[in-house]
């Protein structure tokens, strides 16, 4: 396939990938990165179309502007990657002087001292640099942690390596001044461009899909008000922690927590303030709990925390510190404190084969005793054989 035909095919492929990215953007319009990725592919496709008209159009359009648009497209792609990972994409404006200098150099080697090898070396240097910038962005954000990020780093790295090879070939074996009569190296580069356009667009779509799946999993696992695990996610996470503790013959304890007289707070201050009190409690609890502890909201004002490698005495101390801190640091609403306290039940997993459900039941019974005995206190659960069944709700 000759080079003019390859350029038309490449422009067509880029147009199709632009449409695919635009549709993905339309369906996920709040997802960062997609606007820049889409516009990057559109800009590159326009540049390739201009390049395919070198035999008919003025060099300022078909060479200088075409290559500047292609470089700008790669810059937009890098900016999109920065936005996708939560970084400021506007810093990519620093590339404008680089692209402008490239335009000046291409103008010189097109109109003043025409030289296709010089133009190829100049353009390829800029493209390789932009591809390596993309690799750096993926690497900076834990690129080796996910398969898709490693895939994107590989695609951009291969293209950068191809550009370096192209530079070497044109330095060692300079060709004529007509791109359309270029040798196998130029044909290989445009074949590479076709494959790269497809692979990169596919990677962007996969990255977006993975992000959406992560968000859906988080929505299914997290309590929307407090941002901690819900009941279902707690059981999934805690089951593994308990199994690990049993295998390692290490203690594991549970705190069952309930905010005292929470209905009074809702009735006296309104549900919006009640919600803020719940979030304030979670923030307070996180200061007392460790990163490896698992905390969840079981519903309403009830919370549970699983403490691996912690015996009942140490867990009781954690619960008492938590209760004191929460009582002493009330939420301020309009400069007025909203007084609130908690009752806590503490239980340690019995080494005789107790299940998670039984552990939670004993902690819940201890919580019930704490509320019956006046609230704002911590109670330790009885041994499994001494657990009494049944309890009535206490507000």
C-alpha positions as a Markdown table, in Angstrom:
| # | Residue | x | y | z |
|---|---|---|---|---|
| 1 | Unk | 0.0 | 0.0 | 0.0 |
| 2 | Unk | 1.4 | 3.4 | -1.0 |
| 3 | Unk | 1.9 | 6.2 | 1.5 |
| 4 | Unk | -1.0 | 8.5 | 0.2 |
| 5 | Unk | -3.4 | 5.5 | 0.6 |
| 6 | Unk | -2.0 | 4.8 | 4.1 |
| 7 | Unk | -2.5 | 8.4 | 5.1 |
| 8 | Unk | -6.2 | 8.2 | 4.0 |
| 9 | Unk | -6.7 | 4.9 | 5.9 |
| 10 | Unk | -5.0 | 6.4 | 9.0 |
| 11 | Unk | -7.2 | 9.5 | 8.8 |
| 12 | Unk | -10.3 | 7.2 | 8.4 |
| 13 | Unk | -9.3 | 5.1 | 11.4 |
| 14 | Unk | -8.7 | 8.1 | 13.5 |
| 15 | Unk | -12.1 | 9.5 | 12.6 |
| 16 | Unk | -13.7 | 6.3 | 13.6 |
| 17 | Unk | -11.8 | 6.1 | 16.9 |
| 18 | Unk | -12.8 | 9.8 | 17.5 |
| 19 | Unk | -16.5 | 8.8 | 17.1 |
| 20 | Unk | -16.1 | 5.9 | 19.5 |
| 21 | Unk | -14.4 | 8.2 | 22.1 |
| 22 | Unk | -17.0 | 10.9 | 21.5 |
| 23 | Unk | -19.8 | 8.3 | 22.2 |
| 24 | Unk | -18.0 | 7.2 | 25.3 |
| 25 | Unk | -17.7 | 10.8 | 26.4 |
| 26 | Unk | -21.4 | 11.4 | 25.7 |
| 27 | Unk | -22.4 | 8.4 | 27.9 |
| 28 | Unk | -20.0 | 9.4 | 30.6 |
| 29 | Unk | -19.9 | 13.1 | 30.3 |
| 30 | Unk | -18.6 | 13.6 | 33.9 |
| 31 | Unk | -15.6 | 11.4 | 33.5 |
| 32 | Unk | -12.4 | 13.4 | 33.4 |
| 33 | Unk | -10.0 | 12.9 | 30.5 |
| 34 | Unk | -12.5 | 11.9 | 27.9 |
| 35 | Unk | -12.9 | 15.4 | 26.4 |
| 36 | Unk | -9.2 | 15.8 | 25.9 |
| 37 | Unk | -8.7 | 12.3 | 24.6 |
| 38 | Unk | -11.6 | 12.8 | 22.1 |
| 39 | Unk | -10.3 | 16.1 | 20.9 |
| 40 | Unk | -6.8 | 14.8 | 20.7 |
| 41 | Unk | -7.9 | 12.1 | 18.2 |
| 42 | Unk | -10.0 | 14.6 | 16.2 |
| 43 | Unk | -7.0 | 17.0 | 16.0 |
| 44 | Unk | -4.6 | 14.2 | 14.9 |
| 45 | Unk | -7.1 | 13.0 | 12.2 |
| 46 | Unk | -7.4 | 16.6 | 10.8 |
| 47 | Unk | -3.6 | 16.8 | 10.7 |
| 48 | Unk | -3.2 | 13.5 | 8.9 |
| 49 | Unk | -5.8 | 14.6 | 6.3 |
| 50 | Unk | -3.9 | 17.8 | 5.7 |
| 51 | Unk | -0.7 | 15.8 | 5.4 |
| 52 | Unk | -2.3 | 13.5 | 2.8 |
| 53 | Unk | -2.7 | 16.6 | 0.5 |
| 54 | Unk | 1.0 | 17.5 | 0.3 |
| 55 | Unk | 1.0 | 17.2 | -3.5 |
| 56 | Unk | -2.0 | 19.6 | -3.9 |
| 57 | Unk | -1.8 | 22.1 | -1.0 |
| 58 | Unk | 0.8 | 24.7 | 0.1 |
| 59 | Unk | 3.5 | 23.3 | 2.5 |
| 60 | Unk | 2.3 | 25.7 | 5.3 |
| 61 | Unk | -0.9 | 23.8 | 5.4 |
| 62 | Unk | 0.0 | 20.3 | 4.4 |
| 63 | Unk | 3.3 | 20.1 | 6.3 |
| 64 | Unk | 3.6 | 22.8 | 8.9 |
| 65 | Unk | 0.0 | 23.1 | 10.1 |
| 66 | Unk | -0.5 | 19.3 | 9.7 |
| 67 | Unk | 2.4 | 18.4 | 12.0 |
| 68 | Unk | 1.5 | 21.1 | 14.5 |
| 69 | Unk | -2.0 | 19.7 | 14.7 |
| 70 | Unk | -0.7 | 16.2 | 15.2 |
| 71 | Unk | 1.6 | 17.3 | 18.0 |
| 72 | Unk | -1.3 | 19.2 | 19.6 |
| 73 | Unk | -3.4 | 16.1 | 19.4 |
| 74 | Unk | -0.7 | 14.2 | 21.3 |
| 75 | Unk | -0.5 | 17.0 | 23.8 |
| 76 | Unk | -4.3 | 16.8 | 24.3 |
| 77 | Unk | -4.0 | 13.1 | 24.9 |
| 78 | Unk | -1.3 | 13.7 | 27.6 |
| 79 | Unk | -3.5 | 16.4 | 29.2 |
| 80 | Unk | -6.5 | 14.0 | 29.2 |
| 81 | Unk | -4.4 | 11.4 | 31.0 |
| 82 | Unk | -3.5 | 14.0 | 33.6 |
| 83 | Unk | -7.1 | 14.9 | 34.0 |
| 84 | Unk | -8.2 | 11.3 | 34.3 |
| 85 | Unk | -5.8 | 10.7 | 37.2 |
| 86 | Unk | -6.8 | 13.9 | 39.0 |
| 87 | Unk | -4.0 | 16.2 | 37.9 |
| 88 | Unk | -4.3 | 19.7 | 36.4 |
| 89 | Unk | -4.5 | 19.3 | 32.6 |
| 90 | Unk | -3.9 | 23.0 | 32.0 |
| 91 | Unk | -0.2 | 22.6 | 32.7 |
| 92 | Unk | 0.1 | 21.1 | 29.2 |
| 93 | Unk | -0.1 | 24.7 | 27.8 |
| 94 | Unk | 3.7 | 24.6 | 28.5 |
| 95 | Unk | 3.9 | 22.5 | 25.3 |
| 96 | Unk | 2.7 | 25.4 | 23.2 |
| 97 | Unk | 6.2 | 27.0 | 22.8 |
| 98 | Unk | 7.6 | 23.5 | 21.9 |
| 99 | Unk | 4.9 | 23.0 | 19.2 |
| 100 | Unk | 5.5 | 26.6 | 18.0 |
| 101 | Unk | 9.2 | 26.0 | 17.7 |
| 102 | Unk | 8.5 | 22.8 | 15.8 |
| 103 | Unk | 6.3 | 24.8 | 13.4 |
| 104 | Unk | 9.1 | 27.3 | 12.9 |
| 105 | Unk | 11.6 | 24.6 | 12.1 |
| 106 | Unk | 9.2 | 22.9 | 9.7 |
| 107 | Unk | 8.6 | 26.2 | 7.9 |
| 108 | Unk | 12.4 | 26.6 | 7.5 |
| 109 | Unk | 12.9 | 23.1 | 6.2 |
| 110 | Unk | 9.9 | 23.4 | 3.9 |
| 111 | Unk | 10.3 | 26.8 | 2.3 |
| 112 | Unk | 13.8 | 28.1 | 3.0 |
| 113 | Unk | 16.0 | 25.0 | 2.9 |
| 114 | Unk | 13.7 | 22.1 | 1.9 |
| 115 | Unk | 14.7 | 18.9 | 3.5 |
| 116 | Unk | 12.4 | 15.9 | 4.2 |
| 117 | Unk | 15.0 | 14.1 | 6.5 |
| 118 | Unk | 15.3 | 17.3 | 8.6 |
| 119 | Unk | 11.5 | 17.6 | 8.9 |
| 120 | Unk | 11.2 | 13.9 | 9.8 |
| 121 | Unk | 13.9 | 14.2 | 12.5 |
| 122 | Unk | 12.3 | 17.3 | 14.0 |
| 123 | Unk | 8.8 | 16.0 | 14.0 |
| 124 | Unk | 9.7 | 12.5 | 15.2 |
| 125 | Unk | 11.7 | 14.0 | 18.1 |
| 126 | Unk | 8.6 | 16.0 | 19.3 |
| 127 | Unk | 6.3 | 13.0 | 18.8 |
| 128 | Unk | 8.6 | 10.6 | 20.7 |
| 129 | Unk | 8.9 | 13.2 | 23.5 |
| 130 | Unk | 5.1 | 13.5 | 23.8 |
| 131 | Unk | 4.7 | 9.7 | 23.8 |
| 132 | Unk | 7.2 | 9.5 | 26.6 |
| 133 | Unk | 5.3 | 12.2 | 28.5 |
| 134 | Unk | 2.2 | 10.0 | 28.3 |
| 135 | Unk | 4.2 | 7.0 | 29.6 |
| 136 | Unk | 5.5 | 9.2 | 32.5 |
| 137 | Unk | 1.9 | 10.2 | 33.4 |
| 138 | Unk | 0.7 | 6.6 | 33.5 |
| 139 | Unk | 3.8 | 5.6 | 35.5 |
| 140 | Unk | 3.4 | 8.5 | 38.0 |
| 141 | Unk | -0.1 | 7.3 | 38.9 |
| 142 | Unk | 0.8 | 3.7 | 39.7 |
| 143 | Unk | 0.9 | 2.6 | 36.1 |
| 144 | Unk | 2.4 | -0.8 | 37.0 |
| 145 | Unk | -0.5 | -1.6 | 39.3 |
| 146 | Unk | -3.1 | -2.3 | 36.7 |
| 147 | Unk | -3.0 | -4.3 | 33.5 |
| 148 | Unk | -4.6 | -1.5 | 31.4 |
| 149 | Unk | -2.1 | 1.1 | 32.5 |
| 150 | Unk | 0.8 | -1.2 | 31.7 |
| 151 | Unk | -0.8 | -1.8 | 28.3 |
| 152 | Unk | -1.0 | 1.9 | 27.7 |
| 153 | Unk | 2.6 | 2.4 | 28.7 |
| 154 | Unk | 3.7 | -0.3 | 26.4 |
| 155 | Unk | 1.7 | 1.1 | 23.4 |
| 156 | Unk | 3.2 | 4.6 | 23.8 |
| 157 | Unk | 6.7 | 3.2 | 24.5 |
| 158 | Unk | 6.6 | 1.2 | 21.3 |
| 159 | Unk | 5.6 | 4.2 | 19.3 |
| 160 | Unk | 8.3 | 6.3 | 20.9 |
| 161 | Unk | 10.8 | 3.6 | 20.1 |
| 162 | Unk | 9.6 | 3.5 | 16.5 |
| 163 | Unk | 10.1 | 7.3 | 16.2 |
| 164 | Unk | 13.6 | 7.0 | 17.5 |
| 165 | Unk | 14.3 | 4.3 | 14.9 |
| 166 | Unk | 12.9 | 6.6 | 12.3 |
| 167 | Unk | 15.2 | 9.4 | 13.4 |
| 168 | Unk | 18.2 | 7.1 | 13.2 |
| 169 | Unk | 17.3 | 5.8 | 9.7 |
| 170 | Unk | 16.9 | 9.4 | 8.4 |
| 171 | Unk | 20.1 | 10.5 | 9.9 |
| 172 | Unk | 22.1 | 7.6 | 8.6 |
| 173 | Unk | 20.3 | 7.1 | 5.3 |
| 174 | Unk | 18.7 | 10.4 | 4.3 |
| 175 | Unk | 16.0 | 10.0 | 1.6 |
| 176 | Unk | 14.7 | 12.5 | -1.0 |
| 177 | Unk | 12.3 | 15.4 | -0.4 |
| 178 | Unk | 9.1 | 13.7 | -1.3 |
| 179 | Unk | 7.2 | 12.0 | 1.6 |
| 180 | Unk | 5.0 | 10.1 | -0.8 |
| 181 | Unk | 8.0 | 8.3 | -2.4 |
| 182 | Unk | 9.4 | 7.4 | 1.0 |
| 183 | Unk | 10.9 | 3.9 | 1.6 |
| 184 | Unk | 9.8 | 1.0 | 3.8 |
| 185 | Unk | 10.6 | 2.9 | 7.0 |
| 186 | Unk | 7.9 | 5.6 | 6.2 |
| 187 | Unk | 5.4 | 2.9 | 5.2 |
| 188 | Unk | 6.1 | 1.1 | 8.4 |
| 189 | Unk | 5.5 | 4.2 | 10.5 |
| 190 | Unk | 2.1 | 4.8 | 9.0 |
| 191 | Unk | 1.1 | 1.2 | 9.5 |
| 192 | Unk | 2.3 | 1.6 | 13.0 |
| 193 | Unk | 0.1 | 4.8 | 13.3 |
| 194 | Unk | -3.0 | 2.9 | 12.2 |
| 195 | Unk | -2.4 | 0.2 | 14.8 |
| 196 | Unk | -1.5 | 2.7 | 17.5 |
| 197 | Unk | -4.7 | 4.8 | 16.9 |
| 198 | Unk | -6.9 | 1.7 | 17.5 |
| 199 | Unk | -4.9 | 0.4 | 20.5 |
| 200 | Unk | -4.8 | 3.8 | 22.2 |
| 201 | Unk | -8.6 | 4.5 | 21.7 |
| 202 | Unk | -9.3 | 1.0 | 23.0 |
| 203 | Unk | -7.1 | 1.6 | 26.0 |
| 204 | Unk | -8.9 | 4.9 | 26.8 |
| 205 | Unk | -12.3 | 3.2 | 26.6 |
| 206 | Unk | -11.1 | 0.3 | 28.8 |
| 207 | Unk | -9.7 | 2.8 | 31.4 |
| 208 | Unk | -13.1 | 4.6 | 31.5 |
| 209 | Unk | -15.0 | 1.3 | 31.9 |
| 210 | Unk | -12.7 | 0.2 | 34.7 |
| 211 | Unk | -13.2 | 3.5 | 36.5 |
| 212 | Unk | -17.0 | 3.2 | 36.2 |
| 213 | Unk | -16.8 | -0.4 | 37.5 |
| 214 | Unk | -14.8 | 0.8 | 40.5 |
| 215 | Unk | -17.4 | 3.5 | 41.2 |
| 216 | Unk | -20.2 | 1.0 | 40.9 |
| 217 | Unk | -18.5 | -1.4 | 43.3 |
| 218 | Unk | -17.9 | 1.5 | 45.7 |
| 219 | Unk | -21.5 | 2.5 | 45.6 |
| 220 | Unk | -22.6 | -1.1 | 46.3 |
| 221 | Unk | -20.1 | -1.5 | 49.2 |
| 222 | Unk | -20.1 | 2.0 | 50.9 |
| 223 | Unk | -22.7 | 3.7 | 52.9 |
| 224 | Unk | -23.5 | 6.9 | 50.9 |
| 225 | Unk | -23.8 | 9.1 | 54.0 |
| 226 | Unk | -20.7 | 8.2 | 55.9 |
| 227 | Unk | -18.4 | 6.7 | 53.2 |
| 228 | Unk | -17.7 | 3.6 | 55.2 |
| 229 | Unk | -18.7 | 0.0 | 54.5 |
| 230 | Unk | -22.4 | -1.0 | 54.6 |
| 231 | Unk | -23.6 | -4.2 | 56.3 |
| 232 | Unk | -23.1 | -6.4 | 53.2 |
| 233 | Unk | -19.6 | -5.2 | 52.5 |
| 234 | Unk | -18.7 | -5.5 | 56.1 |
| 235 | Unk | -19.6 | -9.2 | 56.2 |
| 236 | Unk | -17.6 | -9.8 | 53.0 |
| 237 | Unk | -14.5 | -8.1 | 54.3 |
| 238 | Unk | -14.8 | -9.3 | 57.9 |
| 239 | Unk | -15.2 | -13.0 | 56.9 |
| 240 | Unk | -11.7 | -13.0 | 55.4 |
| 241 | Unk | -10.2 | -11.1 | 58.4 |
| 242 | Unk | -11.7 | -13.5 | 60.9 |
| 243 | Unk | -10.5 | -16.5 | 58.8 |
| 244 | Unk | -7.0 | -15.1 | 58.8 |
| 245 | Unk | -7.1 | -14.6 | 62.5 |
| 246 | Unk | -8.3 | -18.1 | 63.2 |
| 247 | Unk | -5.6 | -19.6 | 61.0 |
| 248 | Unk | -2.9 | -17.5 | 62.7 |
| 249 | Unk | -4.3 | -18.2 | 66.1 |
| 250 | Unk | -4.5 | -14.4 | 66.8 |
| 251 | Unk | -7.3 | -12.6 | 68.6 |
| 252 | Unk | -9.9 | -10.6 | 66.8 |
| 253 | Unk | -12.5 | -8.3 | 68.5 |
| 254 | Unk | -15.6 | -6.4 | 67.6 |
| 255 | Unk | -17.1 | -3.1 | 68.7 |
| 256 | Unk | -20.8 | -2.7 | 68.4 |
| 257 | Unk | -21.7 | 1.0 | 68.7 |
| 258 | Unk | -24.9 | 2.9 | 69.0 |
| 259 | Unk | -25.5 | 6.7 | 69.3 |
| 260 | Unk | -27.5 | 7.4 | 72.4 |
| 261 | Unk | -30.9 | 9.2 | 72.1 |
| 262 | Unk | -30.2 | 9.8 | 68.4 |
| 263 | Unk | -34.0 | 10.3 | 67.8 |
| 264 | Unk | -33.8 | 13.4 | 70.1 |
| 265 | Unk | -31.1 | 14.9 | 67.9 |
| 266 | Unk | -33.1 | 14.4 | 64.8 |
| 267 | Unk | -36.3 | 15.8 | 66.4 |
| 268 | Unk | -34.5 | 18.7 | 68.1 |
| 269 | Unk | -32.1 | 19.8 | 65.3 |
| 270 | Unk | -33.5 | 18.2 | 62.1 |
| 271 | Unk | -32.3 | 15.2 | 60.1 |
| 272 | Unk | -29.6 | 17.2 | 58.3 |
| 273 | Unk | -27.9 | 17.9 | 61.6 |
| 274 | Unk | -28.4 | 14.3 | 62.5 |
| 275 | Unk | -26.6 | 13.3 | 59.4 |
| 276 | Unk | -23.8 | 15.6 | 60.3 |
| 277 | Unk | -23.5 | 14.0 | 63.7 |
| 278 | Unk | -23.2 | 10.6 | 62.1 |
| 279 | Unk | -20.4 | 11.8 | 59.9 |
| 280 | Unk | -18.8 | 13.5 | 62.9 |
| 281 | Unk | -18.8 | 10.2 | 64.7 |
| 282 | Unk | -17.2 | 8.3 | 61.8 |
| 283 | Unk | -14.4 | 11.0 | 61.7 |
| 284 | Unk | -13.9 | 10.6 | 65.4 |
| 285 | Unk | -13.8 | 6.8 | 65.2 |
| 286 | Unk | -11.3 | 6.8 | 62.4 |
| 287 | Unk | -8.9 | 8.7 | 64.7 |
| 288 | Unk | -9.1 | 5.9 | 67.3 |
| 289 | Unk | -9.1 | 3.0 | 64.9 |
| 290 | Unk | -6.2 | 1.6 | 62.8 |
| 291 | Unk | -6.0 | 1.4 | 59.1 |
| 292 | Unk | -6.4 | -2.4 | 59.2 |
| 293 | Unk | -9.6 | -2.2 | 61.3 |
| 294 | Unk | -12.9 | -2.6 | 59.4 |
| 295 | Unk | -15.7 | -0.2 | 60.2 |
| 296 | Unk | -19.3 | -0.3 | 58.9 |
| 297 | Unk | -22.6 | 1.4 | 59.4 |
| 298 | Unk | -25.2 | -1.3 | 60.0 |
| 299 | Unk | -28.1 | 1.0 | 59.7 |
| 300 | Unk | -29.5 | 4.2 | 61.4 |
| 301 | Unk | -27.2 | 5.1 | 64.2 |
| 302 | Unk | -25.6 | 1.6 | 64.6 |
| 303 | Unk | -22.0 | 1.0 | 63.7 |
| 304 | Unk | -19.7 | -2.0 | 64.0 |
| 305 | Unk | -15.8 | -2.2 | 63.9 |
| 306 | Unk | -13.7 | -5.3 | 63.5 |
| 307 | Unk | -10.3 | -5.1 | 65.1 |
| 308 | Unk | -7.9 | -7.9 | 64.0 |
| 309 | Unk | -5.0 | -9.0 | 66.3 |
| 310 | Unk | -6.7 | -7.2 | 69.2 |
| 311 | Unk | -7.8 | -8.9 | 72.4 |
| 312 | Unk | -10.9 | -8.0 | 74.3 |
| 313 | Unk | -9.0 | -5.9 | 77.0 |
| 314 | Unk | -7.3 | -3.8 | 74.3 |
| 315 | Unk | -10.5 | -3.5 | 72.3 |
| 316 | Unk | -12.3 | -2.3 | 75.5 |
| 317 | Unk | -9.7 | 0.4 | 75.9 |
| 318 | Unk | -10.1 | 1.5 | 72.3 |
| 319 | Unk | -13.9 | 1.7 | 72.8 |
| 320 | Unk | -13.5 | 3.8 | 76.0 |
| 321 | Unk | -11.2 | 6.2 | 74.3 |
| 322 | Unk | -13.6 | 6.5 | 71.4 |
| 323 | Unk | -16.6 | 7.1 | 73.7 |
| 324 | Unk | -14.7 | 9.8 | 75.7 |
| 325 | Unk | -13.4 | 11.6 | 72.6 |
| 326 | Unk | -16.8 | 11.6 | 70.9 |
| 327 | Unk | -18.5 | 13.0 | 74.1 |
| 328 | Unk | -15.8 | 15.6 | 74.6 |
| 329 | Unk | -15.7 | 16.9 | 71.0 |
| 330 | Unk | -19.3 | 17.5 | 70.0 |
| 331 | Unk | -20.3 | 18.8 | 66.6 |
| 332 | Unk | -20.7 | 22.5 | 66.5 |
| 333 | Unk | -23.8 | 23.9 | 64.7 |
| 334 | Unk | -24.0 | 27.7 | 64.5 |
| 335 | Unk | -21.3 | 27.8 | 67.2 |
| 336 | Unk | -23.4 | 25.7 | 69.5 |
| 337 | Unk | -22.4 | 22.1 | 70.5 |
| 338 | Unk | -24.7 | 19.2 | 69.7 |
| 339 | Unk | -24.2 | 17.0 | 72.6 |
| 340 | Unk | -24.0 | 13.3 | 71.8 |
| 341 | Unk | -22.7 | 10.1 | 73.4 |
| 342 | Unk | -22.3 | 6.5 | 72.4 |
| 343 | Unk | -22.8 | 3.1 | 74.0 |
| 344 | Unk | -20.4 | 0.3 | 73.0 |
| 345 | Unk | -20.4 | -3.4 | 73.3 |
| 346 | Unk | -17.1 | -5.3 | 73.0 |
| 347 | Unk | -16.5 | -9.0 | 72.3 |
| 348 | Unk | -13.6 | -11.2 | 71.3 |
| 349 | Unk | -13.9 | -14.1 | 69.0 |
| 350 | Unk | -13.9 | -17.4 | 71.0 |
| 351 | Unk | -11.1 | -19.8 | 69.9 |
| 352 | Unk | -13.5 | -22.7 | 70.2 |
| 353 | Unk | -14.9 | -22.3 | 66.6 |
| 354 | Unk | -17.2 | -19.3 | 67.1 |
| 355 | Unk | -18.5 | -17.8 | 63.8 |
| 356 | Unk | -18.6 | -14.1 | 62.9 |
| 357 | Unk | -22.4 | -14.0 | 63.4 |
| 358 | Unk | -22.0 | -15.3 | 67.0 |
| 359 | Unk | -19.3 | -12.8 | 67.7 |
| 360 | Unk | -21.5 | -9.9 | 66.5 |
| 361 | Unk | -24.5 | -11.3 | 68.5 |
| 362 | Unk | -22.4 | -11.2 | 71.8 |
| 363 | Unk | -21.2 | -7.7 | 71.0 |
| 364 | Unk | -24.7 | -6.6 | 70.3 |
| 365 | Unk | -25.9 | -8.1 | 73.6 |
| 366 | Unk | -23.2 | -6.2 | 75.4 |
| 367 | Unk | -24.3 | -3.0 | 73.7 |
| 368 | Unk | -27.8 | -3.7 | 74.9 |
| 369 | Unk | -26.6 | -4.0 | 78.5 |
| 370 | Unk | -24.7 | -0.7 | 78.1 |
| 371 | Unk | -27.9 | 1.0 | 77.1 |
| 372 | Unk | -29.9 | -0.6 | 79.8 |
| 373 | Unk | -27.4 | 0.5 | 82.4 |
| 374 | Unk | -27.6 | 4.2 | 81.6 |
| 375 | Unk | -25.9 | 4.6 | 78.2 |
| 376 | Unk | -22.6 | 6.5 | 77.5 |
| 377 | Unk | -20.6 | 3.5 | 78.6 |
| 378 | Unk | -18.7 | 0.4 | 77.4 |
| 379 | Unk | -19.7 | -3.1 | 78.3 |
| 380 | Unk | -17.7 | -6.3 | 77.7 |
| 381 | Unk | -19.6 | -9.3 | 76.3 |
| 382 | Unk | -20.0 | -12.5 | 78.3 |
| 383 | Unk | -18.4 | -15.7 | 77.2 |
| 384 | Unk | -20.2 | -17.6 | 74.4 |
| 385 | Unk | -21.7 | -20.2 | 76.8 |
| 386 | Unk | -23.1 | -17.4 | 79.0 |
| 387 | Unk | -24.7 | -15.4 | 76.2 |
| 388 | Unk | -28.4 | -14.8 | 76.8 |
| 389 | Unk | -30.6 | -14.7 | 73.8 |
| 390 | Unk | -33.0 | -12.0 | 72.8 |
| 391 | Unk | -33.2 | -8.3 | 73.4 |
| 392 | Unk | -35.6 | -5.5 | 73.1 |
| 393 | Unk | -34.9 | -2.3 | 71.1 |
| 394 | Unk | -33.6 | 0.6 | 73.2 |
| 395 | Unk | -33.5 | 4.1 | 71.7 |
